[in-house]
């Protein structure tokens, strides 16, 4: 599908949303809602949903401007993903996951590779799983890659796979001088070179099609790879100084914001119906008890959302500066993500408890409850991340930097 490129005249040096992507995302609510059930049955997004994302320019949200992309900054990106996930969690999830893989592929590979994939009016969509589950043996000009991966969100709609592996040289892992650890690379592999496994049978996020896949003895040119922890772009601007994990946090945070707000609104709608059909809430101990719990949930969610935007606005102020991003700035966006995810998961439990049959039977509330609980399983949140954040906030991590999931001493 040919997508309209974003022209240079539409660029904006501010951190705003010059292309109106937030409004475009909001305008898709009815369509995405109408397609959601069909997507769940298919185990992937429908053609209608994908076409709408292309037509709205959202499939270029994080692509560098020099390739016709929006290169949208964090705060605006949060609001775009929030709006999509308010309509359908799976749609927002696929958009943010594929945009992360697509944009980092465009930013971190050499110019020749990025031009091959994104030059002219070309838009190559990349999706996959970046964990270091593959083995990449060094060969002349590149690597021979083999491995098995899971959770390849959006791979059904991609042309290339973003996939992670450890580099081996002479039978031993090659050490990355930047980390002192085995070299962890991202490999861009044509989808046709992988074995896709139709095994996506899950509780929630069913329409993401986050299937498993394997790659067996496939040669990958070195120019189609980059270091996983890379934070210096070859193309694009300051957005790509975040690195994969921090940029990915925008997506997961936006998911929690959109789905959490939708569940609260669905509960409020149910409460307003309660006068006409009094069994809706009262059968689950509604009335005053429900109102107290709903009010508490609103307060916690709004506070969590405020922390999200406080942390990301601070990050936006830091990004244009020279030098590395401070550890504390990374800590706050990780803490905000973990916190809003936990709050939204609690809202899902509240919705299921008080939603009664409306949450039990197929429909909007049930789908959002399932999607929230599925999204909360992601490795970007959880006790390990919160413990590491606590160490920094208590002053117990002086001089340390963030690795993938923990604070470590920098290599000297």
C-alpha positions as CSV (number, residue, x, y, z in Angstrom):
1,X,0.0,0.0,0.0
2,X,1.4,3.4,-1.0
3,X,1.2,5.9,1.8
4,X,1.3,9.7,1.4
5,X,4.7,11.1,2.4
6,X,5.0,14.0,4.8
7,X,6.7,16.9,3.0
8,X,9.5,19.1,4.2
9,X,7.2,22.1,4.3
10,X,5.2,20.4,7.0
11,X,8.1,20.2,9.4
12,X,8.0,22.1,12.6
13,X,10.8,22.8,15.0
14,X,8.5,22.9,18.0
15,X,7.5,19.8,20.0
16,X,3.9,20.1,18.8
17,X,1.8,18.1,16.4
18,X,2.0,20.1,13.1
19,X,0.3,17.4,11.1
20,X,-2.6,17.0,13.4
21,X,-2.0,13.3,14.0
22,X,-3.7,13.5,17.4
23,X,-6.9,14.7,15.8
24,X,-6.6,12.1,13.0
25,X,-6.2,9.4,15.6
26,X,-9.3,10.6,17.5
27,X,-11.3,10.7,14.3
28,X,-10.8,6.9,13.8
29,X,-12.6,6.0,17.1
30,X,-15.8,4.8,15.4
31,X,-14.1,2.9,12.6
32,X,-11.6,1.2,14.9
33,X,-14.4,0.2,17.3
34,X,-16.5,-1.3,14.5
35,X,-13.5,-3.3,13.3
36,X,-12.3,-4.5,16.7
37,X,-14.5,-7.7,17.0
38,X,-13.6,-8.7,13.5
39,X,-9.9,-8.2,14.3
40,X,-10.2,-10.4,17.3
41,X,-11.7,-13.2,15.3
42,X,-9.0,-12.9,12.6
43,X,-6.1,-12.8,15.2
44,X,-4.8,-9.6,13.5
45,X,-5.9,-6.1,12.5
46,X,-8.4,-6.0,9.7
47,X,-7.5,-4.6,6.3
48,X,-9.9,-1.7,7.0
49,X,-8.0,-0.8,10.2
50,X,-4.6,-0.9,8.5
51,X,-5.8,1.2,5.6
52,X,-7.2,3.8,8.0
53,X,-3.8,4.0,9.8
54,X,-2.0,4.5,6.5
55,X,-4.5,7.0,5.2
56,X,-4.2,9.1,8.4
57,X,-0.4,9.2,8.2
58,X,0.0,7.3,11.4
59,X,2.2,4.6,9.9
60,X,4.9,7.3,9.5
61,X,4.5,8.7,13.0
62,X,8.0,8.0,14.2
63,X,9.8,7.7,10.8
64,X,12.5,10.4,10.4
65,X,11.4,13.5,8.6
66,X,14.0,13.1,5.9
67,X,12.1,10.0,4.8
68,X,8.7,11.7,4.8
69,X,7.9,10.8,8.4
70,X,6.5,13.0,11.3
71,X,9.2,12.2,13.8
72,X,6.6,13.0,16.4
73,X,7.9,13.9,19.8
74,X,7.0,12.1,23.0
75,X,4.1,14.1,24.5
76,X,2.2,14.3,21.2
77,X,3.0,10.6,20.6
78,X,1.5,9.7,24.0
79,X,-1.7,11.4,23.0
80,X,-1.9,9.7,19.6
81,X,-1.4,6.2,21.1
82,X,-3.8,7.1,24.0
83,X,-6.5,8.0,21.5
84,X,-6.0,4.9,19.4
85,X,-6.1,2.6,22.5
86,X,-9.2,4.4,23.7
87,X,-10.9,3.1,20.6
88,X,-9.2,-0.3,20.4
89,X,-6.3,-1.6,22.5
90,X,-5.0,-3.9,19.8
91,X,-4.9,-1.2,17.2
92,X,-2.8,1.1,19.4
93,X,-0.6,-1.7,20.4
94,X,0.3,-2.7,16.9
95,X,0.8,0.9,15.8
96,X,3.2,1.6,18.7
97,X,5.1,-1.7,18.4
98,X,5.6,-1.5,14.6
99,X,6.4,2.2,14.7
100,X,9.2,1.5,17.3
101,X,10.8,-1.2,15.1
102,X,10.3,0.8,11.9
103,X,11.6,4.1,13.2
104,X,14.7,2.6,15.0
105,X,15.5,0.7,11.8
106,X,15.3,3.9,9.9
107,X,17.3,5.9,12.4
108,X,20.1,3.5,13.5
109,X,21.1,1.6,10.3
110,X,23.5,3.2,7.8
111,X,22.1,5.8,5.4
112,X,22.4,3.3,2.5
113,X,20.1,0.8,4.2
114,X,17.6,3.4,5.5
115,X,17.4,4.8,2.0
116,X,16.8,1.4,0.5
117,X,13.9,0.8,2.9
118,X,12.5,4.3,3.2
119,X,13.8,6.4,0.3
120,X,11.5,8.1,-2.2
121,X,7.9,7.4,-1.2
122,X,8.7,3.9,0.1
123,X,7.5,2.9,3.5
124,X,8.8,-0.4,4.8
125,X,7.0,-1.5,7.9
126,X,9.1,-3.4,10.4
127,X,7.9,-5.5,13.4
128,X,9.1,-8.3,15.6
129,X,10.7,-9.1,18.9
130,X,13.9,-7.6,19.9
131,X,15.0,-9.8,22.8
132,X,18.4,-11.5,22.3
133,X,17.1,-14.9,21.6
134,X,19.0,-15.5,18.4
135,X,22.6,-16.6,17.7
136,X,24.4,-14.6,15.1
137,X,27.7,-16.1,13.8
138,X,30.0,-13.7,12.1
139,X,30.5,-14.2,8.4
140,X,32.2,-12.0,5.8
141,X,30.0,-8.9,5.4
142,X,27.5,-9.8,8.0
143,X,26.0,-12.6,10.2
144,X,24.4,-16.0,10.0
145,X,21.3,-15.8,12.2
146,X,19.3,-18.6,13.9
147,X,16.8,-18.5,16.7
148,X,13.2,-18.6,18.0
149,X,11.2,-15.6,19.1
150,X,7.7,-14.8,20.5
151,X,5.3,-11.9,20.7
152,X,5.9,-10.4,17.3
153,X,3.2,-7.8,17.5
154,X,2.2,-6.5,14.1
155,X,4.3,-8.9,12.1
156,X,1.3,-9.8,9.8
157,X,1.4,-6.2,8.5
158,X,5.2,-5.9,8.1
159,X,7.7,-6.5,5.3
160,X,10.8,-6.8,7.6
161,X,11.3,-8.3,11.0
162,X,13.1,-6.5,13.8
163,X,14.7,-9.4,15.8
164,X,17.4,-9.6,18.5
165,X,20.5,-11.8,18.8
166,X,23.9,-12.2,20.4
167,X,26.9,-12.0,18.1
168,X,29.3,-15.0,18.2
169,X,32.9,-15.0,16.9
170,X,34.7,-18.3,16.7
171,X,32.2,-20.0,18.9
172,X,32.3,-17.5,21.7
173,X,30.2,-14.4,22.3
174,X,31.8,-11.2,21.0
175,X,32.1,-8.6,23.8
176,X,30.6,-5.1,23.1
177,X,33.2,-2.6,24.3
178,X,30.4,-0.1,25.1
179,X,28.8,-2.4,27.7
180,X,31.4,-5.0,28.6
181,X,28.7,-7.6,27.9
182,X,28.1,-10.0,24.9
183,X,27.3,-7.9,21.8
184,X,23.5,-7.6,21.5
185,X,22.3,-6.6,18.0
186,X,19.1,-6.0,16.2
187,X,18.8,-7.7,12.8
188,X,16.4,-6.6,10.0
189,X,15.3,-9.7,8.2
190,X,12.7,-10.0,5.3
191,X,9.5,-11.5,6.7
192,X,9.7,-14.2,4.0
193,X,12.9,-15.5,5.4
194,X,11.2,-16.5,8.7
195,X,8.9,-19.3,9.7
196,X,5.7,-17.6,11.1
197,X,3.8,-19.7,13.6
198,X,0.0,-19.2,13.8
199,X,-0.1,-19.8,17.5
200,X,-1.7,-16.6,18.9
201,X,-4.3,-18.1,21.3
202,X,-4.4,-15.7,24.2
203,X,-6.7,-14.0,26.7
204,X,-6.3,-10.4,25.5
205,X,-4.8,-8.2,22.7
206,X,-6.0,-10.9,20.3
207,X,-6.0,-8.7,17.3
208,X,-2.3,-7.8,17.6
209,X,-1.4,-11.2,16.0
210,X,1.7,-11.3,18.2
211,X,2.7,-14.8,17.0
212,X,6.0,-16.7,17.5
213,X,8.5,-17.1,14.6
214,X,11.8,-18.8,13.9
215,X,14.7,-18.0,11.7
216,X,17.1,-20.7,10.6
217,X,20.6,-20.1,9.2
218,X,19.7,-16.8,7.4
219,X,22.5,-14.4,6.3
220,X,21.9,-10.8,7.4
221,X,24.3,-8.1,5.9
222,X,25.9,-6.0,8.6
223,X,24.3,-2.9,7.2
224,X,20.9,-4.4,8.1
225,X,21.8,-4.5,11.8
226,X,22.5,-2.1,14.6
227,X,23.5,-2.3,18.3
228,X,20.3,-2.8,20.5
229,X,21.3,-0.1,23.0
230,X,22.2,2.4,20.2
231,X,21.2,6.0,21.1
232,X,23.1,7.9,18.4
233,X,21.0,8.1,15.2
234,X,22.5,8.0,11.7
235,X,19.3,9.6,10.4
236,X,16.7,11.7,12.3
237,X,16.9,14.1,15.2
238,X,16.9,14.2,19.0
239,X,13.9,11.8,19.3
240,X,16.1,8.8,18.6
241,X,18.5,9.8,21.4
242,X,16.0,8.0,23.7
243,X,17.0,4.5,22.5
244,X,14.7,1.6,21.9
245,X,13.6,1.0,25.5
246,X,12.7,4.6,26.3
247,X,11.0,5.2,23.0
248,X,9.1,2.0,23.5
249,X,8.0,3.2,26.9
250,X,6.0,6.0,25.1
251,X,3.9,3.3,23.4
252,X,3.2,1.2,26.5
253,X,2.4,4.2,28.5
254,X,0.0,5.5,25.9
255,X,-1.7,2.0,25.9
256,X,-2.3,2.2,29.6
257,X,-3.7,5.7,29.4
258,X,-6.1,5.0,26.6
259,X,-7.4,1.7,27.9
260,X,-7.7,2.9,31.5
261,X,-9.7,5.9,30.5
262,X,-12.0,3.8,28.3
263,X,-12.8,1.4,31.1
264,X,-13.6,4.2,33.5
265,X,-15.9,5.8,30.9
266,X,-17.6,2.4,30.3
267,X,-18.2,2.0,34.1
268,X,-19.6,5.5,34.3
269,X,-21.9,4.7,31.4
270,X,-23.1,1.6,33.2
271,X,-23.7,3.6,36.4
272,X,-25.8,6.1,34.6
273,X,-28.0,3.2,33.2
274,X,-28.4,1.8,36.7
275,X,-31.5,3.8,37.4
276,X,-33.3,2.2,34.5
277,X,-31.9,-1.3,35.1
278,X,-31.2,-1.4,38.8
279,X,-29.7,-4.9,38.8
280,X,-26.7,-3.8,36.7
281,X,-24.5,-2.7,39.5
282,X,-26.4,-3.6,42.7
283,X,-26.0,-7.3,42.1
284,X,-22.3,-6.8,42.5
285,X,-22.5,-4.7,45.7
286,X,-22.9,-1.4,43.8
287,X,-24.4,1.8,45.1
288,X,-22.4,3.8,47.7
289,X,-19.6,1.2,47.8
290,X,-19.2,1.3,44.0
291,X,-19.2,5.1,44.0
292,X,-16.4,5.3,46.5
293,X,-14.3,2.8,44.6
294,X,-15.0,4.6,41.3
295,X,-14.0,7.9,42.8
296,X,-10.8,6.5,44.1
297,X,-10.0,4.9,40.7
298,X,-10.6,8.3,39.0
299,X,-8.2,10.0,41.4
300,X,-5.5,7.4,41.1
301,X,-5.8,7.3,37.3
302,X,-5.7,11.1,36.9
303,X,-2.7,11.3,39.2
304,X,-0.9,8.6,37.3
305,X,-1.6,10.4,34.0
306,X,-0.3,13.7,35.5
307,X,3.0,11.9,36.5
308,X,3.3,10.5,32.9
309,X,3.1,13.9,31.3
310,X,5.3,15.6,34.0
311,X,8.0,13.0,33.4
312,X,7.8,13.2,29.6
313,X,7.7,17.0,29.4
314,X,10.9,17.0,31.5
315,X,12.4,14.5,29.0
316,X,11.4,16.7,26.1
317,X,13.3,19.6,27.7
318,X,16.4,17.4,28.1
319,X,16.5,15.8,24.6
320,X,17.9,18.8,22.7
321,X,20.9,19.1,25.1
322,X,24.3,17.8,24.4
323,X,25.6,14.8,26.3
324,X,23.8,11.7,27.6
325,X,20.3,11.8,29.1
326,X,20.5,11.7,32.9
327,X,19.7,8.5,34.7
328,X,17.0,10.2,36.7
329,X,15.1,11.3,33.6
330,X,15.0,7.6,32.5
331,X,14.0,6.6,36.0
332,X,10.9,8.9,36.0
333,X,9.5,7.7,32.7
334,X,10.0,4.1,33.7
335,X,8.3,4.7,37.1
336,X,5.5,6.6,35.4
337,X,4.9,3.6,33.0
338,X,5.0,1.0,35.8
339,X,2.6,3.1,37.9
340,X,0.0,3.9,35.3
341,X,0.0,0.3,34.1
342,X,-0.6,-0.9,37.7
343,X,-3.4,1.6,38.2
344,X,-5.0,0.7,34.9
345,X,-4.8,-3.0,35.8
346,X,-6.7,-2.2,39.0
347,X,-9.3,-0.4,37.0
348,X,-9.8,-3.5,34.8
349,X,-10.4,-5.6,38.0
350,X,-12.9,-3.0,39.2
351,X,-14.6,-3.1,35.8
352,X,-14.9,-6.8,35.9
353,X,-16.2,-6.9,39.5
354,X,-18.9,-4.3,39.0
355,X,-19.5,-4.9,35.3
356,X,-21.4,-8.0,36.0
357,X,-22.7,-9.8,32.9
358,X,-21.6,-6.9,30.8
359,X,-18.0,-7.7,31.6
360,X,-18.5,-11.4,31.5
361,X,-20.1,-11.6,28.0
362,X,-18.4,-10.6,24.8
363,X,-18.4,-6.8,24.2
364,X,-16.5,-3.6,24.7
365,X,-16.0,-3.9,28.5
366,X,-14.9,-7.5,28.3
367,X,-12.5,-6.8,25.5
368,X,-10.9,-3.9,27.3
369,X,-10.6,-5.9,30.6
370,X,-8.8,-8.6,28.7
371,X,-6.6,-6.3,26.8
372,X,-5.5,-4.4,29.9
373,X,-4.6,-7.6,31.7
374,X,-2.7,-8.9,28.7
375,X,-0.7,-5.6,28.3
376,X,0.2,-5.6,32.0
377,X,2.2,-8.8,31.4
378,X,4.8,-7.0,29.4
379,X,8.4,-6.9,30.5
380,X,8.6,-3.1,30.6
381,X,6.7,-3.0,33.9
382,X,6.6,-5.0,37.1
383,X,8.4,-5.2,40.5
384,X,11.9,-5.5,39.1
385,X,11.6,-2.1,37.3
386,X,10.0,-0.4,40.3
387,X,12.8,-1.7,42.6
388,X,15.4,-0.2,40.3
389,X,13.5,3.1,40.1
390,X,13.4,3.1,43.9
391,X,17.1,2.7,44.2
392,X,17.7,5.7,42.1
393,X,15.1,7.8,43.9
394,X,16.5,6.8,47.3
395,X,20.0,7.9,46.3
396,X,21.3,4.4,46.1
397,X,22.4,4.3,42.5
398,X,24.9,7.1,42.2
399,X,26.9,6.9,39.0
400,X,24.8,4.1,37.5
401,X,23.0,4.1,34.2
402,X,20.0,2.2,32.9
403,X,20.6,-1.0,31.0
404,X,17.6,-3.0,29.5
405,X,15.9,-3.7,32.8
406,X,18.2,-2.6,35.6
407,X,20.7,0.0,36.8
408,X,24.4,-0.9,36.1
409,X,27.8,0.7,36.4
410,X,28.9,2.2,33.1
411,X,31.9,0.7,31.3
412,X,35.1,2.8,31.8
